[in-house]
Structure formats: C-alpha cells, structure tokens
Amino acid sequence: MQGAGAADPLDGMLVCMPRILPRQVLAFTVVHLFLVITALFFALEGLAALDDDDWKPSMLGQVAEVVMIVLLQPGMFVWALLGGGRENPDSLEWLVFCANSLVWGVALAFLRAWWLQRSRD
C-alpha cells in the first residue's frame, strides 16, 4: 500500500492501446498467407533431393525454407502440441494454418498502429 505522500508513477501519462482496423488485420493476414505459400513453393524444390543423391538446394530454396519456418510460428508450435498430423483431421491442420496467419495479421496490424501512433507523438 502506498503512503499518503507517494507519487503515482503513471500520473500524467496517458496509456492507451493503438486502434487497429479489421481491414488492416485482413490485409496483413492475406499478405502473410501469400508469403507462406510462396515460401513453401520455393522450399518444396528440395523434394528433388528424393530422386537425386547429388542434388544441392539452391540459395533461394534455402532462404525460402528459413522464411517458411519463421512465418509458420507459432502455428507449428501449436500443431506440435496437438500431436502432429497422424491422428488429427486435415480440417484441424487447415484451421491451425489459417489461425496462424490471423495471429500474424493481428500482430502486424497492432505494430503498424503502434508505430504510427508513436511517430505522431
């Protein structure tokens, strides 16, 4: 309990959350989904290694694989907690995949709104 003479550390500071718009969330979600699918397309060129033992992945394929792994978080973590894919239905996998893009969309829209609010102050 604070004493009678103690000052409130937040006194005089306006703390407010930046406002995000649903269309921004939707736009960032769609962009994220597009980037994940594009990275997956380029990373899957590595499937040629199944047929050729001397095959080396291209630099673009290696970069796409790293980008894909980053963009699929935290969805890959949730999917691993659910036990992977053997006993889970495909619909659950698609739900986690789309929810992951939605999480990224909300986070990116929040960061954009926060950055714009910060630059105005």
C-alpha positions in Angstrom: 0.0 0.0 0.0 1.3 3.4 -1.0 1.8 6.1 1.6 -0.2 9.3 1.5 2.7 11.3 0.1 3.8 8.7 -2.5 3.5 9.8 -6.2 1.8 7.6 -8.7 4.4 6.6 -11.4 1.8 6.8 -14.1 0.5 10.1 -13.0 0.3 12.5 -16.0 1.0 9.7 -18.6 -1.8 8.7 -20.9 -1.6 5.0 -21.6 -3.7 3.9 -24.5 -3.7 1.0 -26.9 -3.4 1.8 -30.6 -6.5 1.2 -32.6 -6.4 -1.4 -35.2 -8.9 -1.8 -38.0 -10.3 -5.1 -39.2 -9.4 -4.4 -42.8 -5.8 -3.9 -41.8 -5.9 -7.3 -39.9 -7.4 -8.9 -43.0 -4.8 -7.3 -45.3 -1.9 -8.4 -43.2 -3.4 -11.9 -42.8 -3.7 -12.3 -46.6 -0.2 -11.0 -47.2 1.1 -13.4 -44.6 -0.8 -16.3 -46.1 0.6 -15.4 -49.6 4.2 -15.2 -48.3 3.9 -18.6 -46.5 2.5 -20.3 -49.6 5.2 -18.6 -51.8 8.0 -19.7 -49.5 6.5 -23.2 -49.4 6.5 -23.3 -53.2 10.2 -22.4 -53.4 11.2 -24.6 -50.4 9.5 -27.6 -52.0 12.0 -27.6 -54.8 14.0 -29.5 -52.3 11.8 -32.5 -53.0 14.1 -33.2 -56.0 16.6 -34.5 -53.4 14.5 -37.6 -53.0 15.4 -38.6 -56.6 18.9 -37.4 -56.9 21.6 -38.1 -54.2 23.9 -35.4 -55.6 21.3 -32.7 -55.6 22.2 -29.5 -53.8 19.4 -27.0 -52.9 19.7 -23.5 -54.4 20.2 -20.4 -52.3 16.6 -19.4 -53.0 15.4 -22.7 -51.7 17.4 -22.5 -48.6 16.3 -18.9 -47.9 12.7 -19.9 -48.6 12.9 -22.8 -46.1 14.1 -20.5 -43.3 11.5 -17.8 -44.2 8.8 -20.5 -44.1 9.9 -21.8 -40.7 9.8 -18.3 -39.3 6.4 -17.5 -40.8 4.8 -20.7 -39.6 5.5 -19.9 -36.0 3.6 -20.0 -33.6 1.3 -22.4 -35.6 4.0 -25.1 -35.9 4.3 -25.0 -32.1 0.6 -25.4 -31.6 0.5 -28.2 -34.2 3.3 -30.0 -32.3 1.3 -29.6 -29.1 -1.7 -31.2 -30.7 0.4 -34.2 -31.6 1.4 -33.7 -35.2 -0.7 -34.9 -38.0 -1.3 -38.6 -37.8 -4.3 -38.7 -35.6 -5.6 -35.2 -36.2 -8.0 -34.4 -39.1 -7.0 -32.3 -42.0 -9.6 -29.7 -41.2 -7.8 -29.1 -37.8 -4.5 -28.7 -39.7 -6.0 -26.1 -42.0 -7.6 -24.3 -39.0 -4.3 -24.0 -37.3 -2.6 -22.9 -40.6 -5.2 -20.1 -41.1 -5.3 -19.1 -37.4 -1.5 -18.7 -37.6 -1.9 -16.2 -40.4 -4.6 -14.4 -38.4 -2.3 -14.2 -35.4 0.4 -12.7 -37.6 -2.2 -10.3 -39.2 -3.3 -9.0 -35.8 0.3 -8.6 -34.6 1.4 -6.8 -37.7 -1.7 -4.5 -37.7 -1.0 -3.7 -34.0 2.7 -3.0 -34.7 1.7 -0.7 -37.6 -0.8 1.2 -35.5 1.6 1.4 -32.6 4.4 2.8 -34.9 2.0 5.3 -36.5 0.8 6.4 -33.0 4.4 6.7 -31.8 5.5 8.8 -34.8 2.6 11.2 -34.2 3.6 11.8 -30.6 
